[in-house]
């Protein structure tokens, strides 16, 4: 069935149009992937690593802006979720420092 659908699409559309669709999907994939990684780094480290920032700056200028926007939104959402989870921790859930195993 998928072969039939693919054949119909190829017959009714130029290969250039199909390539644009694939290019658009790949572009969106990389924008979202880089934004997700940057958001996690912001939450975990407080900044985006130089390596990841370099990768983001390789994007087209409009895509770079979109990536940074998505990163900012996602990091804010993650931060709120983490804070909400932290508020649910009960006093009895926390192990006192003197009872933690010392690995050194």
C-alpha positions as CSV (number, residue, x, y, z in Angstrom):
1,X,0.0,0.0,0.0
2,X,2.8,2.5,0.9
3,X,4.5,1.7,-2.4
4,X,1.3,2.6,-4.2
5,X,1.0,5.9,-2.3
6,X,4.6,6.7,-3.0
7,X,4.1,5.9,-6.7
8,X,1.0,8.1,-6.9
9,X,2.9,11.0,-5.2
10,X,5.8,10.7,-7.5
11,X,3.5,10.5,-10.6
12,X,1.5,13.6,-9.6
13,X,4.4,15.7,-8.3
14,X,7.7,16.8,-9.7
15,X,10.8,15.4,-7.9
16,X,11.8,19.0,-7.2
17,X,8.6,19.5,-5.2
18,X,9.2,16.2,-3.3
19,X,12.8,17.2,-2.5
20,X,11.6,20.5,-1.1
21,X,9.3,18.6,1.2
22,X,12.1,16.4,2.4
23,X,14.4,19.4,2.8
24,X,11.7,21.2,4.9
25,X,11.3,18.2,7.1
26,X,15.0,17.8,7.6
27,X,15.3,21.6,8.3
28,X,12.6,21.3,11.0
29,X,14.2,18.2,12.4
30,X,17.5,20.0,13.0
31,X,16.0,23.1,14.3
32,X,14.0,21.1,16.9
33,X,16.9,18.8,17.8
34,X,19.3,21.6,18.4
35,X,16.7,23.6,20.3
36,X,16.0,20.6,22.5
37,X,19.7,20.0,23.3
38,X,20.2,23.7,24.0
39,X,17.2,23.8,26.3
40,X,18.5,20.9,28.3
41,X,22.0,22.4,28.5
42,X,20.5,25.7,29.7
43,X,18.6,23.9,32.4
44,X,21.4,21.6,33.5
45,X,24.4,23.9,33.0
46,X,23.0,27.4,33.0
47,X,24.4,28.0,29.5
48,X,24.6,26.5,26.0
49,X,28.0,24.8,25.4
50,X,30.3,26.4,22.8
51,X,30.1,23.3,20.6
52,X,26.3,23.4,20.5
53,X,26.2,27.1,20.0
54,X,28.6,26.7,17.0
55,X,26.2,24.1,15.5
56,X,23.3,26.5,16.0
57,X,25.1,29.3,14.3
58,X,25.6,27.2,11.2
59,X,21.8,27.4,10.6
60,X,20.3,29.8,8.1
61,X,19.7,33.2,10.0
62,X,16.0,32.7,10.0
63,X,16.3,29.1,11.2
64,X,18.8,30.3,13.9
65,X,16.2,32.7,15.3
66,X,13.5,29.9,15.2
67,X,15.9,27.5,17.0
68,X,16.7,30.1,19.7
69,X,13.0,30.9,20.1
70,X,12.1,27.2,20.5
71,X,15.0,26.7,22.9
72,X,13.9,29.6,25.1
73,X,10.3,28.4,25.2
74,X,11.3,24.8,25.9
75,X,13.8,25.7,28.6
76,X,11.2,27.8,30.4
77,X,8.7,25.0,30.2
78,X,11.2,22.4,31.5
79,X,12.3,24.8,34.3
80,X,8.6,25.2,35.5
81,X,8.1,21.4,35.4
82,X,11.3,20.8,37.4
83,X,10.3,23.4,39.9
84,X,6.9,21.8,40.2
85,X,8.4,18.4,40.7
86,X,10.8,19.7,43.4
87,X,7.9,21.2,45.3
88,X,6.3,17.7,45.6
89,X,9.4,16.4,47.5
90,X,8.5,15.7,51.1
91,X,10.9,16.2,54.0
92,X,11.0,12.5,54.6
93,X,12.0,11.9,51.0
94,X,15.3,13.7,51.5
95,X,18.3,11.7,52.8
96,X,20.3,13.7,55.3
97,X,23.9,14.3,54.2
98,X,25.4,12.4,57.2
99,X,23.5,9.3,56.1
100,X,24.6,9.4,52.5
101,X,27.4,7.0,51.5
102,X,30.7,8.6,51.1
103,X,32.4,7.3,47.9
104,X,35.8,8.9,48.6
